[in-house]
Amino acid sequence: MRRRDVVIAGGGPAGAAAAIALARAGRDVLLVTGVDDAAFKVGEGLPPNARSLLRDLGVLERTLADGHRASPGTNAFWGNATAHANDFLFQLHGHGLQLDRTRFDAMLRDAAMQAGADILQGARVRIVAPGDATRPHRLALRPVDAQTHAEAESIDADWLIDATGRSASLARTLGARKVAHDGQIAFHQRLRSAGDDDRDGRTWVEAVENGWWYSVLLPSRERLITFLTDADLCDHRRLLDGDGLWRALADAPHLHAPCTTHGYSPASQPRGTDASGCHLDRAAGERWLAVGDAALAFDPLSSKGISNAIYTGLRAADALLRHARGDAAALDGYASHLLDIHRVYREQLRAFHAMERRWPRARYWSRRHAALSVRETA
Ligand SMILES: Cc1cc2nc3c(=O)[nH]c(=O)nc-3n(C[C@H](O)[C@H](O)[C@H](O)COP(=O)(O)OP(=O)(O)OC[C@H]3O[C@@H](n4cnc5c(N)ncnc54)[C@H](O)[C@@H]3O)c2cc1C
């Protein structure tokens, strides 16, 4: 049976970033990518300040030349019906990007391979026997392709990195507790227009009574619409039914207007996906670390998910390498650093929610404001 220095479960940006850093440091790394490599992936806004992280990974030039769409900023209807523009032009780092996420994630995995990591596509990692001070983890790698009836391969790993996204399935198996902040879900759909006159690369955001919407123009020239609400507050069947999400966009008049002006109509089935905020009570333990959404998943309102995934991937790799050199505080230091990031992020999110007071009785907002009033009276 093969023994690896590090097995990374999950081929999103967090797993790929950790793989790049560890492979460059000479570790024997296997990156196992999960199921959905080629599927459309939501989560496309890369803010300008993410450039320094891409530079650290050695992929900035490649990303800028890879056909993603430049994004000049955001246009938000939040707190009142007036447009609030945030123009990236006036910031230090230049424009942001609307990514083709499938291509971006594949490019990061390719960079990991070039750095020396092995990639196993289309398989899931399961823990057969957790490692301890003396033994590595015993893992099973099971192909997920329905056509494949192959047996799971067994493998030993000195280190396991959980980059499985919001499920954090491996860290939880190893004893970490997932703390959910909300029950948010995202419904999204791509639109297409026969005309070719929509050039608005900004991220449009609009708060509504039961949540909020955003819309972006993708590199494919399709326009994405996304509705975020709490899973218990919406009629899933209605929103996932063909034109249901598209029809519901009428509740967001500022986004609806440009979509109809440009003659858009639905071009894909609407999909629902977990968009909850959550974090692990500890992001590292005996022979394991969690990175990206698995460790700390933000509300998409923050546009920080990809940056956080890359940042934590790099920091986790650094912590692992320092631990291996005898730094006994490296893993705890990583875990407590993530809790600090979590605290700052929650403050920022509260400030955003505090700005929207138009629907005090609506449950989506009253839930978010309840946390605020506890703090304000404390
Ligand atoms: C609606 C929405 C909009 C968003 N918008 C933005 C945005 O504009 N900007 C931004 O920065 N972020 C955004 N995000 C967040 C961003 O997409 C995530 O933060 C980012 O993808 C996290 O990367 P990750 O590598 O941690 O996890 P993921 O990208 O989720 O990758 C995890 C991978 O692990 C695989 N996997 C799962 N279990 C296993 C297993 N057992 N073995 C092997 N593989 C496994 C999965 O198949 C998946 O491919 C958005 C998210 C949502 C839901």
The ligand as an SDF file (V2000), in Angstrom:
LIG
                    3D

 53 58  0  0  0  0  0  0  0  0999 V2000
  -24.0950   31.4840   -4.3030 C   0  0  0  0  0  0  0  0  0  0  0  0
  -22.6310   31.6410   -3.9750 C   0  0  0  0  0  0  0  0  0  0  0  0
  -21.9330   32.7360   -4.4700 C   0  0  0  0  0  0  0  0  0  0  0  0
  -20.5940   32.9100   -4.1530 C   0  0  0  0  0  0  0  0  0  0  0  0
  -19.9500   33.9970   -4.6480 N   0  0  0  0  0  0  0  0  0  0  0  0
  -18.6430   34.1810   -4.3680 C   0  0  0  0  0  0  0  0  0  0  0  0
  -17.9420   35.3010   -4.8790 C   0  0  0  0  0  0  0  0  0  0  0  0
  -18.5010   36.1110   -5.6310 O   0  0  0  0  0  0  0  0  0  0  0  0
  -16.6350   35.4460   -4.5560 N   0  0  0  0  0  0  0  0  0  0  0  0
  -15.9970   34.5520   -3.7510 C   0  0  0  0  0  0  0  0  0  0  0  0
  -14.8030   34.7350   -3.4600 O   0  0  0  0  0  0  0  0  0  0  0  0
  -16.6280   33.4690   -3.2490 N   0  0  0  0  0  0  0  0  0  0  0  0
  -17.9360   33.2570   -3.5400 C   0  0  0  0  0  0  0  0  0  0  0  0
  -18.5760   32.1580   -3.0590 N   0  0  0  0  0  0  0  0  0  0  0  0
  -17.8340   31.2180   -2.1950 C   0  0  0  0  0  0  0  0  0  0  0  0
  -16.8170   30.3710   -2.9380 C   0  0  0  0  0  0  0  0  0  0  0  0
  -17.4090   29.7390   -4.0490 O   0  0  0  0  0  0  0  0  0  0  0  0
  -16.2570   29.3350   -1.9610 C   0  0  0  0  0  0  0  0  0  0  0  0
  -15.8460   30.0150   -0.7970 O   0  0  0  0  0  0  0  0  0  0  0  0
  -15.0610   28.5720   -2.5430 C   0  0  0  0  0  0  0  0  0  0  0  0
  -15.4570   27.7680   -3.6190 O   0  0  0  0  0  0  0  0  0  0  0  0
  -14.4520   27.6970   -1.4530 C   0  0  0  0  0  0  0  0  0  0  0  0
  -13.4290   26.9180   -2.0050 O   0  0  0  0  0  0  0  0  0  0  0  0
  -13.0450   25.5260   -1.3190 P   0  0  0  0  0  0  0  0  0  0  0  0
  -11.8780   25.0200   -2.0790 O   0  0  0  0  0  0  0  0  0  0  0  0
  -12.9500   25.6730    0.1430 O   0  0  0  0  0  0  0  0  0  0  0  0
  -14.3170   24.5730   -1.5520 O   0  0  0  0  0  0  0  0  0  0  0  0
  -15.0780   24.1590   -2.8680 P   0  0  0  0  0  0  0  0  0  0  0  0
  -14.8040   25.0960   -3.9680 O   0  0  0  0  0  0  0  0  0  0  0  0
  -16.5000   23.9340   -2.4290 O   0  0  0  0  0  0  0  0  0  0  0  0
  -14.4400   22.7510   -3.2680 O   0  0  0  0  0  0  0  0  0  0  0  0
  -14.6480   21.6130   -2.4730 C   0  0  0  0  0  0  0  0  0  0  0  0
  -14.4440   20.3770   -3.3610 C   0  0  0  0  0  0  0  0  0  0  0  0
  -14.3310   19.2180   -2.5140 O   0  0  0  0  0  0  0  0  0  0  0  0
  -14.9310   18.1100   -3.1910 C   0  0  0  0  0  0  0  0  0  0  0  0
  -15.2140   17.0860   -2.1630 N   0  0  0  0  0  0  0  0  0  0  0  0
  -16.2060   17.0880   -1.2520 C   0  0  0  0  0  0  0  0  0  0  0  0
  -16.1040   15.9920   -0.4760 N   0  0  0  0  0  0  0  0  0  0  0  0
  -15.0270   15.2990   -0.9110 C   0  0  0  0  0  0  0  0  0  0  0  0
  -14.3930   14.0820   -0.4910 C   0  0  0  0  0  0  0  0  0  0  0  0
  -14.8450   13.3560    0.5230 N   0  0  0  0  0  0  0  0  0  0  0  0
  -13.2920   13.6750   -1.1720 N   0  0  0  0  0  0  0  0  0  0  0  0
  -12.7990   14.4080   -2.1990 C   0  0  0  0  0  0  0  0  0  0  0  0
  -13.3410   15.5650   -2.6210 N   0  0  0  0  0  0  0  0  0  0  0  0
  -14.4430   15.9980   -1.9740 C   0  0  0  0  0  0  0  0  0  0  0  0
  -16.1600   18.7190   -3.8390 C   0  0  0  0  0  0  0  0  0  0  0  0
  -16.5810   17.9060   -4.9050 O   0  0  0  0  0  0  0  0  0  0  0  0
  -15.6140   20.0830   -4.3010 C   0  0  0  0  0  0  0  0  0  0  0  0
  -15.1230   19.9960   -5.6090 O   0  0  0  0  0  0  0  0  0  0  0  0
  -19.9210   31.9550   -3.3440 C   0  0  0  0  0  0  0  0  0  0  0  0
  -20.6110   30.8350   -2.8760 C   0  0  0  0  0  0  0  0  0  0  0  0
  -21.9600   30.6700   -3.1730 C   0  0  0  0  0  0  0  0  0  0  0  0
  -22.6940   29.4660   -2.6400 C   0  0  0  0  0  0  0  0  0  0  0  0
  1  2  1  0
  2  3  1  0
  2 52  2  0
  3  4  2  0
  4  5  1  0
  4 50  1  0
  5  6  2  0
  6  7  1  0
  6 13  1  0
  7  8  2  0
  7  9  1  0
  9 10  1  0
 10 11  2  0
 10 12  1  0
 12 13  2  0
 13 14  1  0
 14 15  1  0
 14 50  1  0
 15 16  1  0
 16 17  1  0
 16 18  1  0
 18 19  1  0
 18 20  1  0
 20 21  1  0
 20 22  1  0
 22 23  1  0
 23 24  1  0
 24 25  2  0
 24 26  1  0
 24 27  1  0
 27 28  1  0
 28 29  2  0
 28 30  1  0
 28 31  1  0
 31 32  1  0
 32 33  1  0
 33 34  1  0
 33 48  1  0
 34 35  1  0
 35 36  1  0
 35 46  1  0
 36 37  1  0
 36 45  1  0
 37 38  2  0
 38 39  1  0
 39 40  1  0
 39 45  2  0
 40 41  1  0
 40 42  2  0
 42 43  1  0
 43 44  2  0
 44 45  1  0
 46 47  1  0
 46 48  1  0
 48 49  1  0
 50 51  2  0
 51 52  1  0
 52 53  1  0
M  END
$$$$
